[in-house]
């Protein structure tokens, strides 16, 4: 198979499999024993800038989901 043809196909497939962060946030457990590390990760995730592959609406939805999870987590673990 021609390598010149294969590279653009692999590049496009890689971009199509862009992970969605709200899904990761939605399935995060309420692990209060590791609350400090989880809280730091959520705060860092809330400050990530918009990627080239997401629309403004997708970006705002992602940030909103992360911030919502951060506050519900803090409430659950009483932080």
C-alpha positions in Angstrom: 0.0 0.0 0.0 1.2 3.5 -0.8 2.6 5.2 2.3 1.7 8.7 1.0 -2.0 7.7 1.0 -1.8 6.0 4.4 -0.4 9.0 6.3 -3.3 11.4 5.6 -5.9 8.7 6.4 -4.2 7.9 9.8 -4.0 11.6 10.6 -7.7 12.1 9.9 -8.6 9.0 11.9 -6.5 10.3 14.8 -8.3 13.6 14.8 -11.7 11.9 14.7 -10.9 10.0 17.9 -10.4 13.1 19.9 -11.3 12.3 23.5 -14.2 14.2 25.1 -13.4 15.3 28.6 -16.9 15.6 30.0 -17.2 11.8 29.7 -14.1 11.4 31.9 -15.5 13.8 34.4 -18.9 12.2 34.5 -17.5 8.8 35.5 -15.1 10.1 38.1 -15.8 8.5 41.5 -16.3 10.5 44.7 -13.0 9.3 46.2 -12.6 11.6 49.2 -9.4 9.9 50.3 -7.8 11.3 47.2 -9.7 14.6 47.3 -6.7 16.9 47.1 -5.3 15.2 43.9 -8.8 15.0 42.2 -9.5 18.7 43.1 -6.2 19.8 41.6 -6.9 17.7 38.4 -10.4 19.2 38.1 -9.1 22.8 38.6 -6.4 22.2 36.0 -9.0 20.7 33.6 -11.2 23.8 34.1 -8.4 26.1 32.9 -7.5 24.2 29.7 -7.9 26.4 26.7 -10.0 25.6 23.6 -8.6 23.1 21.2 -8.6 23.6 17.4 -11.0 20.7 16.9 -13.9 21.9 19.1 -16.4 24.6 18.6 -17.0 27.4 21.1 -20.2 25.7 22.2 -18.4 22.4 22.8 -15.7 24.2 24.7 -18.2 26.0 26.9 -20.0 22.7 27.6 -16.7 21.0 28.5 -15.7 23.7 30.9 -19.2 23.9 32.4 -19.2 20.1 33.0 -15.8 20.2 34.6 -16.7 23.1 36.9 -20.1 21.4 37.8 -18.3 18.2 38.7 -15.7 20.1 40.7 -18.3 21.8 42.9 -20.4 18.7 43.4 -17.2 16.8 44.3 -16.2 19.5 46.8 -19.7 19.5 48.3 -19.7 15.7 48.6 -16.2 15.6 50.3 -16.9 18.8 52.3 -13.9 20.7 51.0 
